[in-house]
Amino acid sequence: MSTQSAVESALIRAVIISLYTWRRAETDDPVDDDELYGWWGDSYPSIADDRIGSRLWLLRRVKLTDATQRDAEFYAGEALRWLIDDGQVLDIAISSTRADTNRLNLSVVLTIPDGSRLEIPSTPSWQVIYAV
């Protein structure tokens, strides 16, 4: 029996979708080819500049360095910012740890409006893996 509330389940699902849906690359992002990817629905947002997903995919073939780790945390924060903007959470804490020479684990802690904290720990599905 799960002890997660419906709100917690919805927030976890929103975080997973936000992190692992490929957001369209910016025009100045380094990409392997001319493809910027991204979700087609972002071409016609109902709210200006409202985009889904993260740019974590840009790190899939990048050597894991301190800069890569900072970029991963930045991209994760960028992808989850809408949760604060839309009033779903009060705060988001993102941290990362190197699990290996080619793997970075992300951890997300959400502060929800009632003041409680929802920790979303690293699991295999929460890893940015070099050269996927």
SERO-4910 file (N, C-alpha, C, O; in steps of 0.05 Angstrom, whole numbers):
BEGIN
 pado doro    nc1    nc2    nc3   cac1   cac2   cac3    cc1    cc2    cc3    oc1    oc2    oc3
  Met    A     17    -24      0      0      0      0     18     25      0     36     27     16
  Ser    A     12     43    -18     28     68    -21     19     88      0     -4     92      5
  Thr    A     39    102     11     33    123     30     35    151     16     31    171     29
  Gln    A     41    151    -10     42    176    -25     14    187    -29     -5    172    -35
  Ser    A     12    213    -25    -14    226    -31    -17    231    -61      3    228    -76
  Ala    A    -41    237    -69    -45    243    -97    -29    267   -106    -19    268   -129
  Val    A    -26    287    -88    -10    311    -95     19    303    -99     32    312   -118
  Glu    A     30    287    -81     58    278    -84     62    262   -109     82    266   -124
  Ser    A     44    244   -116     46    228   -140     45    246   -165     60    242   -184
  Ala    A     27    266   -165     25    285   -187     51    301   -190     60    306   -212
  Leu    A     62    310   -168     87    325   -169    111    309   -179    127    318   -195
  Ile    A    112    284   -170    134    266   -179    131    262   -210    151    263   -224
  Arg    A    107    257   -219    102    253   -247    109    278   -263    121    277   -284
  Ala    A    102    302   -252    108    327   -266    139    331   -268    149    341   -288
  Val    A    153    324   -246    182    327   -247    194    308   -268    212    316   -283
  Ile    A    186    283   -268    196    264   -288    191    274   -317    209    273   -333
  Ile    A    167    283   -322    161    293   -349    177    317   -355    188    320   -377
  Ser    A    180    335   -336    195    360   -341    225    355   -346    237    368   -362
  Leu    A    236    335   -332    264    330   -335    271    313   -360    291    317   -373
  Tyr    A    254    294   -366    261    275   -387    246    278   -413    249    261   -431
  Thr    A    231    299   -417    221    307   -443    241    326   -454    251    344   -441
  Trp    A    249    322   -479    269    338   -491    258    366   -499    242    368   -517
  Arg    A    268    387   -485    261    414   -492    278    422   -517    300    413   -520
  Arg    A    266    438   -534    280    447   -558    306    463   -549    305    479   -531
  Ala    A    327    457   -563    353    470   -557    351    500   -565    336    507   -583
  Glu    A    366    516   -551    368    545   -559    385    546   -584    401    528   -589
  Thr    A    383    568   -599    398    570   -623    428    571   -618    444    564   -636
  Asp    A    437    579   -594    466    580   -589    475    555   -573    499    555   -565
  Asp    A    458    536   -569    467    511   -555    484    494   -574    478    493   -598
  Pro    A    505    482   -563    521    464   -580    505    438   -585    498    423   -567
  Val    A    500    432   -611    487    407   -618    504    392   -638    521    403   -652
  Asp    A    499    365   -640    515    348   -657    510    353   -687    527    349   -704
  Asp    A    485    362   -693    477    367   -721    459    392   -721    460    407   -701
  Asp    A    444    396   -741    427    419   -742    400    415   -728    384    434   -727
  Glu    A    395    392   -717    370    385   -704    369    397   -676    386    390   -659
  Leu    A    349    413   -671    346    425   -644    326    409   -627    323    415   -603
  Tyr    A    313    389   -638    294    372   -625    273    388   -610    266    410   -619
  Gly    A    262    377   -589    240    391   -575    213    380   -581    209    366   -601
  Trp    A    194    387   -564    166    378   -568    152    397   -587    154    421   -585
  Trp    A    138    385   -607    125    402   -627    105    421   -616    101    443   -627
  Gly    A     92    414   -594     72    432   -582     83    458   -572     69    478   -568
  Asp    A    110    459   -567    122    484   -558    123    505   -581    128    528   -575
  Ser    A    117    497   -605    116    516   -628     91    533   -626     90    555   -637
  Tyr    A     71    524   -611     46    538   -609     36    539   -580     15    528   -574
  Pro    A     52    551   -562     44    550   -534     20    568   -528     16    589   -541
  Ser    A      3    560   -509    -20    576   -502    -11    600   -485    -25    621   -484
  Ile    A     13    598   -473     25    620   -458     52    626   -471     68    607   -475
  Ala    A     58    650   -477     83    657   -491    107    646   -476    109    649   -451
  Asp    A    125    634   -490    151    623   -480    147    601   -460    165    594   -446
  Asp    A    123    589   -459    118    566   -442    127    541   -456    116    534   -477
  Arg    A    148    528   -445    159    505   -459    161    481   -439    163    485   -415
  Ile    A    159    458   -451    160    433   -435    187    419   -438    199    420   -460
  Gly    A    196    407   -417    220    390   -418    245    404   -410    245    427   -400
  Ser    A    267    390   -413    293    401   -405    313    398   -427    309    383   -447
  Arg    A    335    412   -424    357    410   -443    378    390   -433    401    391   -443
  Leu    A    371    373   -414    390    353   -405    401    336   -427    423    326   -426
  Trp    A    385    332   -448    393    315   -470    418    326   -484    433    310   -497
  Leu    A    423    352   -481    447    363   -493    473    352   -481    494    354   -493
  Leu    A    471    340   -457    494    330   -443    500    300   -449    519    289   -438
  Arg    A    485    288   -466    487    259   -471    514    250   -482    521    227   -479
  Arg    A    528    268   -495    554    261   -507    576    279   -498    596    283   -512
  Val    A    572    290   -475    592    309   -464    608    295   -441    597    280   -426
  Lys    A    633    301   -440    650    290   -419    640    302   -392    634    325   -390
  Leu    A    640    285   -372    630    293   -346    652    309   -331    671    297   -322
  Thr    A    648    335   -329    666    353   -316    650    369   -295    626    365   -293
  Asp    A    664    386   -280    649    403   -261    630    421   -276    608    426   -267
  Ala    A    638    431   -300    620    448   -316    596    432   -325    573    443   -325
  Thr    A    599    407   -333    577    390   -341    557    387   -318    533    387   -321
  Gln    A    568    383   -294    552    379   -270    536    405   -265    512    403   -259
  Arg    A    548    428   -267    534    453   -264    512    457   -285    490    466   -279
  Asp    A    519    450   -310    499    452   -331    475    434   -326    452    442   -330
  Ala    A    480    410   -317    458    391   -311    440    403   -289    415    402   -292
  Glu    A    451    414   -268    435    426   -247    420    451   -258    396    455   -251
  Phe    A    433    467   -275    419    490   -287    396    481   -305    374    492   -302
  Tyr    A    401    462   -322    380    452   -340    356    440   -324    333    444   -332
  Ala    A    362    426   -303    341    415   -286    325    437   -273    300    436   -273
  Gly    A    338    458   -263    324    480   -251    307    495   -271    285    503   -265
  Glu    A    318    499   -294    303    512   -316    278    496   -323    257    508   -327
  Ala    A    280    470   -324    258    453   -331    236    452   -310    212    449   -316
  Leu    A    244    456   -285    225    454   -263    215    481   -253    197    482   -236
  Arg    A    225    502   -264    218    529   -255    188    534   -256    177    549   -240
  Trp    A    175    522   -276    146    526   -279    130    518   -254    109    529   -249
  Leu    A    140    499   -239    127    490   -214    124    513   -194    104    515   -180
  Ile    A    145    529   -193    144    553   -175    126    574   -188    109    586   -175
  Asp    A    131    580   -214    115    601   -227     85    596   -226     70    614   -224
  Asp    A     77    570   -228     49    563   -227     38    558   -199     15    551   -196
  Gly    A     55    563   -178     46    560   -151     43    531   -141     30    527   -120
  Gln    A     54    512   -155     52    484   -147     71    478   -124     65    461   -107
  Val    A     94    491   -123    113    488   -101    124    515    -94    123    534   -109
  Leu    A    135    517    -69    147    541    -60    177    544    -66    187    565    -71
  Asp    A    190    521    -67    219    521    -72    227    494    -84    214    473    -81
  Ile    A    249    495    -99    261    471   -111    290    471   -105    305    490   -112
  Ala    A    300    449    -93    329    446    -89    338    423   -106    328    401   -105
  Ile    A    358    429   -122    369    408   -141    398    404   -134    414    423   -130
  Ser    A    406    379   -131    434    372   -126    441    349   -144    424    334   -154
  Ser    A    467    347   -148    477    325   -165    502    313   -152    517    327   -139
  Thr    A    506    288   -157    530    274   -148    540    257   -170    525    245   -185
  Arg    A    566    256   -172    579    238   -192    578    210   -181    589    204   -160
  Ala    A    565    192   -195    563    164   -187    585    148   -199    590    125   -190
  Asp    A    597    158   -220    619    143   -234    632    164   -252    625    188   -251
  Thr    A    651    155   -268    665    174   -286    647    183   -308    653    204   -321
  Asn    A    626    169   -313    608    177   -335    578    178   -327    561    176   -344
  Arg    A    573    181   -301    545    181   -293    541    202   -271    557    204   -252
  Leu    A    519    217   -274    512    238   -255    484    232   -244    466    229   -260
  Asn    A    481    232   -218    454    227   -207    443    254   -198    457    270   -184
  Leu    A    418    259   -205    404    284   -197    385    277   -174    373    256   -174
  Ser    A    383    296   -156    364    293   -134    349    319   -132    360    341   -135
  Val    A    323    317   -128    305    340   -128    290    340   -101    279    319    -94
  Val    A    289    363    -88    272    366    -64    253    389    -69    262    411    -74
  Leu    A    228    383    -67    207    404    -71    196    412    -44    191    395    -27
  Thr    A    192    438    -40    177    448    -17    149    454    -26    146    473    -42
  Ile    A    130    439    -17    103    443    -27     88    464    -10     98    470     12
  Pro    A     66    475    -19     53    498     -6     47    494     24     45    514     39
  Asp    A     43    469     33     37    466     62     62    467     78     61    463    103
  Gly    A     85    471     65    111    473     79    126    447     81    150    448     89
  Ser    A    114    425     75    128    400     76    147    397     52    143    410     32
  Arg    A    166    379     55    186    375     34    182    347     22    178    328     36
  Leu    A    183    346     -4    181    321    -19    208    316    -32    216    330    -51
  Glu    A    222    296    -22    248    289    -34    244    268    -55    231    247    -51
  Ile    A    255    273    -78    254    254   -100    283    245   -104    298    258   -118
  Pro    A    290    222    -93    318    213    -93    326    201   -120    309    195   -137
  Ser    A    351    199   -123    362    187   -148    354    158   -150    356    143   -130
  Thr    A    346    150   -173    341    122   -180    352    118   -208    360    138   -221
  Pro    A    354     94   -218    365     90   -245    352    108   -266    365    116   -285
  Ser    A    326    114   -263    313    130   -283    318    160   -280    310    176   -297
  Trp    A    333    167   -259    340    195   -254    369    201   -260    380    220   -248
  Gln    A    381    186   -277    410    190   -282    415    201   -309    403    194   -329
  Val    A    433    220   -310    443    230   -335    467    214   -342    488    215   -328
  Ile    A    466    198   -363    487    180   -370    502    190   -394    490    196   -415
  Tyr    A    528    192   -391    545    201   -413    543    182   -437    543    158   -434
  Ala    A    540    194   -461    540    179   -486    518    159   -487    522    136   -495
  Val    A    494    166   -480    471    148   -481    466    140   -510    447    125   -515
***
